[in-house]
Amino acid sequence: MGGGFFADATVAAGITRASMAFLGFGTGFFDCDNDGDLDLFVANGHVYDNVEKVDRAAAYAQRNQLLENVGEGIFVDRSDRGPGLALVQVSRGAAFGDIDSDGDLDIAVNNSNERPALLRNDADGGGWLGLRLRGVVSNRDAIGARIALTTGGRTLVREVRRNASYLSSNDPRVLFGLGNAEVAERVEIRWPSGAVQVVENLPGRQYVAIEEDTSR
């Protein structure tokens, strides 16, 4: 809304109906199909192991959810995409990262008293560009840096953040889905030190390491 105010849009976004029957723990926005929009993953699991005795509609172990951003602020439940999302477990945290460096984000889910689940993303998505920032004046991992990538008249903004949900830490690399584009026309990095650095015309479908420029 602006001015420091927020409005509850979960009903209008389609999230309320999709999530009402679950108890979400680990949540994270990520681009599951590299179209440039942020989708939502929710790791579910109840807190009471005997909840079925008091609520027949509830369950201790639950399946996790993938809600796809289809535009205009609307999310659609796509939890039927692959056997990994059909697992019924007591999930707690979710960490996001490209474990096989193939250009899409995978998910590691930690579960209560169970083995973790590794959900590998093999989606046939669009173009992508991954960035690994290294601070010099800023902290080495560039935590807190803000990156604005522009291509095709569209600007995507991401931050370097390691924190995720319960007992989880994300990939330090930042992955941008480029949709139909294959080149990032402009990448502007605002480092934690306050310095601003611009790189232009970066070809997609690769990971690029960028070191903080201290010459200015």
Rosetta silent file (secondary structure, phi, psi, omega in degrees, C-alpha in Angstrom):
SEQUENCE: MGGGFFADATVAAGITRASMAFLGFGTGFFDCDNDGDLDLFVANGHVYDNVEKVDRAAAYAQRNQLLENVGEGIFVDRSDRGPGLALVQVSRGAAFGDIDSDGDLDIAVNNSNERPALLRNDADGGGWLGLRLRGVVSNRDAIGARIALTTGGRTLVREVRRNASYLSSNDPRVLFGLGNAEVAERVEIRWPSGAVQVVENLPGRQYVAIEEDTSR
SCORE:     score description
SCORE:     0.000 S_00000001
   1 L     0.000  -27.914 -176.511    0.000    0.000    0.000 S_00000001
   2 E    92.835  166.218  178.630    2.915    2.316    0.670 S_00000001
   3 L    67.466   19.951 -179.997    3.540    4.645    3.567 S_00000001
   4 L    82.283    9.721 -179.430    4.560    1.743    5.774 S_00000001
   5 E  -108.385  149.583  179.232    1.141    0.067    5.575 S_00000001
   6 L  -126.962  146.736  175.232    0.269   -3.448    4.407 S_00000001
   7 L  -116.415  139.635  178.785   -3.018   -4.985    3.271 S_00000001
   8 L   -74.662  111.487 -177.591   -3.860   -8.687    3.670 S_00000001
   9 L  -112.989   15.671 -175.248   -4.095   -9.997    0.097 S_00000001
  10 H   -64.904  -35.073  178.572   -3.951  -13.739    0.795 S_00000001
  11 H   -68.383  -50.135 -178.779   -7.601  -14.302   -0.143 S_00000001
  12 H   -62.792  -30.317 -178.458   -7.396  -12.310   -3.378 S_00000001
  13 H   -80.244  -10.428 -179.455   -4.118  -14.040   -4.267 S_00000001
  14 L    85.920    9.621 -176.983   -5.664  -17.497   -3.927 S_00000001
  15 H   -83.415  -36.065 -176.645   -3.353  -18.507   -1.094 S_00000001
  16 H   -58.820  -52.240 -177.546   -5.927  -18.773    1.708 S_00000001
  17 H   -62.674  -38.980 -177.537   -8.038  -21.473    0.103 S_00000001
  18 H   -69.952  -28.024 -172.056   -4.989  -23.469   -0.985 S_00000001
  19 H  -109.066   -2.281 -172.575   -3.351  -23.433    2.447 S_00000001
  20 L   -58.484  -35.742 -175.218   -6.284  -23.567    4.874 S_00000001
  21 L   -83.932    0.646 -173.979   -5.996  -27.312    5.540 S_00000001
  22 L  -119.608  164.878  172.643   -2.252  -27.163    6.278 S_00000001
  23 L  -119.234  108.331 -173.714    0.110  -25.799    8.910 S_00000001
  24 E   -86.306  137.874  175.214    3.015  -24.089    7.201 S_00000001
  25 E  -114.182  -77.695 -177.453    6.510  -23.861    8.671 S_00000001
  26 E   -83.126  117.469  178.629    9.196  -23.300    6.058 S_00000001
  27 E  -125.317  150.943  178.060    8.113  -20.814    3.402 S_00000001
  28 E  -164.156  138.729  172.925   10.031  -19.146    0.637 S_00000001
  29 E   -88.792  131.568  178.359    9.493  -17.163   -2.537 S_00000001
  30 E  -156.281  159.190 -178.794   11.557  -18.440   -5.464 S_00000001
  31 L   -93.243   98.247 -173.260   11.278  -18.595   -9.254 S_00000001
  32 L   -75.462  -22.396 -174.433   10.492  -22.259   -9.926 S_00000001
  33 L  -124.329   11.611  175.760   10.207  -21.939  -13.721 S_00000001
  34 L    58.878   32.148  176.251   12.591  -19.056  -14.558 S_00000001
  35 L   -93.531   -0.344  178.804    9.834  -16.827  -15.914 S_00000001
  36 L    96.480  -13.997  178.315   10.924  -13.939  -13.686 S_00000001
  37 L   -93.050  146.425  178.717    7.971  -14.186  -11.284 S_00000001
  38 L   -88.613  121.076  177.353    8.430  -15.319   -7.693 S_00000001
  39 E   -95.633  175.268 -173.750    6.493  -18.466   -6.824 S_00000001
  40 E  -127.001  128.398  173.387    5.833  -19.776   -3.301 S_00000001
  41 E  -113.087  138.598  179.566    6.889  -23.030   -1.631 S_00000001
  42 E  -129.373  123.436  174.208    5.504  -24.050    1.759 S_00000001
  43 E   -91.367  119.052 -172.188    6.872  -26.859    3.952 S_00000001
  44 E  -108.981  154.292  175.235    3.954  -28.168    6.025 S_00000001
  45 L   169.580  131.553 -176.925    3.588  -30.223    9.200 S_00000001
  46 L   -72.495  163.877  179.809    1.443  -29.922   12.311 S_00000001
  47 L   -91.748  -18.633 -178.372    2.907  -29.200   15.754 S_00000001
  48 L  -108.471  122.841 -177.793    0.851  -31.821   17.604 S_00000001
  49 L   -75.832   -8.202  177.457    1.540  -35.481   16.878 S_00000001
  50 L  -115.065   22.861 -174.328   -1.908  -36.431   18.206 S_00000001
  51 H   -61.218  -27.578 -179.409   -3.886  -33.769   16.381 S_00000001
  52 H   -63.306  -23.651 -178.862   -5.992  -36.408   14.592 S_00000001
  53 H   -73.521  -25.354 -178.376   -7.591  -37.312   17.942 S_00000001
  54 H  -109.490  -16.515  179.794   -9.079  -33.850   18.390 S_00000001
  55 L  -143.827  102.733 -176.163   -9.518  -32.793   14.758 S_00000001
  56 L   -67.071  -19.310 -179.612  -10.347  -35.464   12.205 S_00000001
  57 L   -85.360   -8.787 -177.161   -9.746  -33.031    9.358 S_00000001
  58 L  -103.739  165.760  178.683   -6.151  -32.387   10.455 S_00000001
  59 L  -147.789  146.011  177.621   -3.010  -34.502   10.206 S_00000001
  60 L   -70.047  -53.492  175.469    0.424  -34.437   11.835 S_00000001
  61 L   -86.725  134.139 -176.246    2.272  -35.403    8.640 S_00000001
  62 E  -138.514  160.022  174.716    1.302  -33.293    5.629 S_00000001
  63 E   -84.168  154.784  177.148    2.362  -32.785    2.044 S_00000001
  64 L   -86.504  170.396 -173.195    4.228  -29.671    1.034 S_00000001
  65 E  -131.014  145.039  171.406    2.924  -27.123   -1.445 S_00000001
  66 E  -122.039  118.859  179.248    4.050  -25.282   -4.560 S_00000001
  67 E  -112.386  115.951 -176.731    2.010  -22.220   -5.490 S_00000001
  68 E   -86.690  134.626  174.678    2.811  -20.794   -8.914 S_00000001
  69 E   -80.504  111.201 -177.875    2.659  -17.068   -9.555 S_00000001
  70 E  -100.793   10.075  178.037    0.545  -16.743  -12.711 S_00000001
  71 E    99.165  162.244  179.608    0.605  -12.945  -12.757 S_00000001
  72 L    58.894   26.748  177.844   -1.657  -10.148  -11.520 S_00000001
  73 L    74.631   18.836 -177.174   -0.923  -11.192   -7.946 S_00000001
  74 E  -108.822  136.370  177.757   -2.610  -14.584   -8.341 S_00000001
  75 E  -118.045  138.272 -179.348   -1.143  -17.911   -7.167 S_00000001
  76 E  -119.909  135.482 -178.849   -2.301  -21.353   -8.339 S_00000001
  77 E   -69.728  117.415  178.340   -1.642  -24.603   -6.469 S_00000001
  78 L  -117.671   34.098 -174.710    0.773  -26.747   -8.516 S_00000001
  79 L   -71.911    0.676  177.239    1.535  -29.286   -5.799 S_00000001
  80 L   -93.641    8.478 -176.312    0.895  -32.148   -8.220 S_00000001
  81 L   -87.387   85.973  173.770    4.129  -31.455  -10.114 S_00000001
  82 L   100.387  152.751 -178.022    6.308  -34.463   -9.464 S_00000001
  83 H   -65.601  -24.931  179.848    6.574  -37.249   -6.876 S_00000001
  84 H   -62.736  -32.594 -179.620    8.698  -35.123   -4.555 S_00000001
  85 H   -83.095   -6.618  178.821    5.731  -32.909   -3.784 S_00000001
  86 H   -90.665   -5.682  179.778    3.562  -35.940   -3.015 S_00000001
  87 L   -63.666  137.335  177.715    5.644  -36.899    0.044 S_00000001
  88 E  -110.402  107.010 -174.895    3.692  -36.798    3.305 S_00000001
  89 E  -143.016  173.781  175.403    6.052  -35.804    6.115 S_00000001
  90 L   -99.700   86.366 -172.872    6.338  -33.520    9.122 S_00000001
  91 E   -87.414  149.286 -177.941    8.315  -30.769    7.429 S_00000001
  92 E  -126.687  -47.354 -175.951    9.840  -27.824    9.228 S_00000001
  93 E  -130.490  160.280  178.852   12.319  -25.866    7.121 S_00000001
  94 E  -139.904  130.614  176.210   13.155  -25.223    3.482 S_00000001
  95 E  -118.917  141.081 -174.121   16.417  -24.050    1.918 S_00000001
  96 E  -115.560  134.405  178.832   16.687  -22.964   -1.714 S_00000001
  97 E  -176.116  158.451 -179.931   19.685  -23.382   -3.996 S_00000001
  98 L   -90.279   87.992 -171.973   20.854  -24.740   -7.322 S_00000001
  99 L   -67.305  -27.806 -178.420   22.443  -27.980   -6.094 S_00000001
 100 L  -110.751    9.697  175.998   23.409  -29.207   -9.567 S_00000001
 101 L    51.215   38.669  178.805   24.191  -25.780  -11.085 S_00000001
 102 L  -100.343    6.068  174.107   21.834  -26.390  -13.999 S_00000001
 103 L    94.630   15.043  171.625   20.156  -23.004  -13.738 S_00000001
 104 L  -139.674  155.876 -173.907   17.074  -23.705  -11.648 S_00000001
 105 L   -86.766  128.619  175.794   16.439  -23.622   -7.912 S_00000001
 106 E  -101.381  170.224 -175.178   16.130  -26.861   -5.976 S_00000001
 107 E  -132.249  129.569  171.804   14.765  -27.237   -2.440 S_00000001
 108 E  -104.817  123.989 -176.810   16.139  -29.026    0.614 S_00000001
 109 E  -112.912  125.589  174.557   13.437  -29.738    3.193 S_00000001
 110 E   -95.521  139.720 -173.633   14.237  -30.702    6.776 S_00000001
 111 E  -121.126  150.995 -179.388   11.719  -32.940    8.516 S_00000001
 112 L   -74.707  119.493  177.869   10.988  -33.714   12.149 S_00000001
 113 L    57.131   29.337  177.835   12.525  -37.069   13.197 S_00000001
 114 L  -141.986  167.024  173.633   12.923  -38.072    9.543 S_00000001
 115 L   -66.225  149.480  174.253   15.483  -37.847    6.805 S_00000001
 116 L   -68.488  160.133  176.573   15.529  -34.573    4.880 S_00000001
 117 E  -112.786  136.197  176.918   14.009  -34.446    1.419 S_00000001
 118 E  -112.531  112.708 -177.362   15.865  -33.020   -1.568 S_00000001
 119 E   -99.542  104.835 -178.533   13.524  -31.782   -4.285 S_00000001
 120 L   -85.927  129.463 -178.589   15.439  -31.440   -7.539 S_00000001
 121 L   -92.080  116.321  177.428   13.967  -28.993  -10.016 S_00000001
 122 L  -118.013   32.469 -177.162   14.148  -30.239  -13.608 S_00000001
 123 L   -67.036  144.547  174.466   11.692  -27.752  -15.070 S_00000001
 124 L   -86.493   76.264 -176.524   12.013  -26.741  -18.702 S_00000001
 125 L   -90.098 -168.603 -178.808   12.157  -23.071  -17.875 S_00000001
 126 L   -89.514 -157.291  179.536   13.394  -20.029  -19.732 S_00000001
 127 E   -67.689  163.871 -178.517   16.702  -18.232  -19.742 S_00000001
 128 E  -156.262  161.524  174.142   18.569  -17.556  -16.531 S_00000001
 129 E  -146.804  128.973  177.998   21.597  -15.847  -15.047 S_00000001
 130 E  -109.577  139.906 -179.130   23.295  -16.668  -11.751 S_00000001
 131 E  -124.172  135.609  173.851   25.496  -14.232   -9.834 S_00000001
 132 E  -119.857  108.002 -177.197   28.023  -14.913   -7.071 S_00000001
 133 E   -90.820  143.924  175.823   29.061  -11.669   -5.414 S_00000001
 134 E  -128.606  116.686  179.623   32.261  -11.227   -3.448 S_00000001
 135 L   -79.383  149.743  174.791   32.623   -8.221   -1.205 S_00000001
 136 L  -114.526  -62.019  170.794   35.918   -6.429   -0.645 S_00000001
 137 L   -77.343  -40.874  175.098   34.943   -3.420    1.450 S_00000001
 138 L   -72.291  171.425  176.231   31.590   -5.074    2.097 S_00000001
 139 L   -58.913  150.915 -170.049   31.348   -8.414    3.888 S_00000001
 140 L   -57.723  -39.009 -178.822   32.902  -11.228    1.854 S_00000001
 141 L   -86.226    1.735  178.127   29.607  -12.945    0.976 S_00000001
 142 L    58.822   30.865  177.606   27.982   -9.605    0.098 S_00000001
 143 L   -60.853  128.597 -178.251   25.072  -10.340    2.436 S_00000001
 144 L    98.552   -8.408  177.283   22.607   -7.474    2.111 S_00000001
 145 L   -66.902  144.405  177.892   23.587   -6.492   -1.431 S_00000001
 146 E  -113.953  130.293 -176.676   20.681   -5.555   -3.678 S_00000001
 147 E  -117.869  127.002  175.192   20.763   -6.496   -7.357 S_00000001
 148 E  -114.421  115.065 -178.876   18.536   -4.946  -10.029 S_00000001
 149 E  -108.287  128.060 -179.370   18.631   -6.795  -13.352 S_00000001
 150 E  -116.957  130.678  174.783   17.033   -5.226  -16.417 S_00000001
 151 E  -158.192  139.120  177.973   16.205   -7.034  -19.643 S_00000001
 152 L    60.274   31.443  179.474   13.432   -6.686  -22.197 S_00000001
 153 L    77.726    8.517 -178.563   12.041   -3.591  -20.505 S_00000001
 154 E  -121.424  137.102  178.659   11.577   -5.437  -17.225 S_00000001
 155 E  -114.607  126.002  177.883   13.560   -4.959  -14.011 S_00000001
 156 E  -109.213  135.495 -178.098   13.913   -7.756  -11.452 S_00000001
 157 E  -119.382  128.677  177.267   15.213   -7.005   -7.960 S_00000001
 158 E  -135.521  158.036  176.182   16.771   -9.583   -5.651 S_00000001
 159 E  -119.236  150.393  174.028   18.862   -9.422   -2.476 S_00000001
 160 L   -81.170  112.231 -178.270   21.774  -11.554   -1.337 S_00000001
 161 L  -140.494  134.129  177.037   20.389  -13.367    1.687 S_00000001
 162 L   -96.025  -26.707 -176.099   21.467  -16.589    3.360 S_00000001
 163 E   -67.466  140.623  177.251   18.664  -16.774    5.896 S_00000001
 164 L  -129.710 -126.336  178.642   15.761  -19.031    5.031 S_00000001
 165 L  -107.511 -157.944 -172.731   13.310  -20.767    7.361 S_00000001
 166 L   -52.846  121.431  178.258   13.736  -23.033   10.404 S_00000001
 167 L    52.549   39.970 -175.375   17.269  -24.542   10.553 S_00000001
 168 L  -136.146  147.978  177.432   17.833  -23.640    6.896 S_00000001
 169 E  -141.074  132.409 -174.275   20.309  -21.543    4.920 S_00000001
 170 L   -83.463  163.012  171.862   20.062  -20.619    1.253 S_00000001
 171 L   -56.474  132.196  179.062   22.570  -20.784   -1.590 S_00000001
 172 L   -69.828  -17.418  178.257   24.726  -17.612   -1.512 S_00000001
 173 L   -76.718  149.723  178.637   24.371  -17.310   -5.280 S_00000001
 174 E  -109.152  124.294 -176.631   21.497  -15.262   -6.690 S_00000001
 175 E  -110.046  125.970  177.199   19.606  -16.804   -9.600 S_00000001
 176 E  -107.057  128.768  169.043   17.508  -14.704  -11.986 S_00000001
 177 E   -83.871  127.606 -175.149   14.929  -16.227  -14.300 S_00000001
 178 E  -101.548   -0.462 -178.250   15.055  -14.319  -17.592 S_00000001
 179 E    64.495 -125.488 -179.357   11.980  -15.775  -19.279 S_00000001
 180 L   -83.131   -7.647 -177.927   12.417  -15.532  -23.043 S_00000001
 181 L   -81.320  154.569  178.659   15.533  -13.350  -22.769 S_00000001
 182 L  -122.685   -1.446 -179.613   19.060  -14.709  -23.106 S_00000001
 183 E  -137.035  136.099  171.822   21.036  -11.598  -22.116 S_00000001
 184 E   -88.179  110.585 -174.510   20.900   -9.383  -19.032 S_00000001
 185 E   -67.003  -37.344 -178.120   21.098   -5.908  -20.526 S_00000001
 186 E  -149.606  131.382  175.637   21.969   -4.175  -17.257 S_00000001
 187 E  -123.654  116.877  178.663   22.877   -5.406  -13.786 S_00000001
 188 E  -109.494  124.632 -178.373   23.101   -2.818  -11.013 S_00000001
 189 E  -112.753  123.673  172.850   24.585   -3.921   -7.690 S_00000001
 190 E  -103.992  103.611 -175.915   24.177   -1.871   -4.525 S_00000001
 191 L   -74.274  157.370  177.351   26.785   -3.255   -2.180 S_00000001
 192 L   -58.103  -25.690  178.277   26.398   -3.175    1.624 S_00000001
 193 L   -70.744  -14.224 -176.361   29.216   -0.605    1.702 S_00000001
 194 L   102.773  -12.394  178.942   26.990    1.797   -0.240 S_00000001
 195 L   -69.490  147.625  177.391   28.937    1.481   -3.490 S_00000001
 196 E  -117.956  130.056 -176.676   26.989    1.070   -6.727 S_00000001
 197 E  -130.285  136.184 -177.533   28.401   -1.059   -9.539 S_00000001
 198 E  -122.114  132.867  174.448   26.933   -1.620  -13.007 S_00000001
 199 E  -125.034  136.321 -175.843   27.655   -4.453  -15.430 S_00000001
 200 E  -118.869  151.846  173.223   26.075   -4.533  -18.887 S_00000001
 201 E    54.272   58.907  176.162   25.218   -7.164  -21.488 S_00000001
 202 E   -91.578  120.730  177.087   25.858  -10.339  -19.527 S_00000001
 203 E   -63.202  145.773 -178.787   24.999  -13.487  -21.524 S_00000001
 204 L   -84.486 -173.032  179.435   22.582  -15.806  -19.774 S_00000001
 205 L    58.390   42.231  176.369   22.667  -19.515  -18.904 S_00000001
 206 L  -158.631  161.691  170.420   25.801  -19.199  -16.796 S_00000001
 207 E  -100.224  133.854 -177.658   27.021  -18.306  -13.323 S_00000001
 208 E  -122.711  130.373  175.781   29.132  -15.161  -13.138 S_00000001
 209 E   -92.147  129.700  179.939   31.366  -14.135  -10.227 S_00000001
 210 E  -126.125  123.871  178.340   31.473  -10.382   -9.583 S_00000001
 211 E   -97.309  143.555  179.876   33.901   -8.783   -7.138 S_00000001
 212 L   -59.939  128.240 -178.843   33.158   -5.458   -5.513 S_00000001
 213 L   -81.652  118.579 -179.155   34.867   -2.664   -7.436 S_00000001
 214 L  -106.758   11.487 -175.357   36.998   -0.575   -5.079 S_00000001
 215 L   -81.355  -13.078 -176.702   38.581    1.650   -7.725 S_00000001
 216 L   -93.672    0.000    0.000   36.008    4.405   -7.405 S_00000001
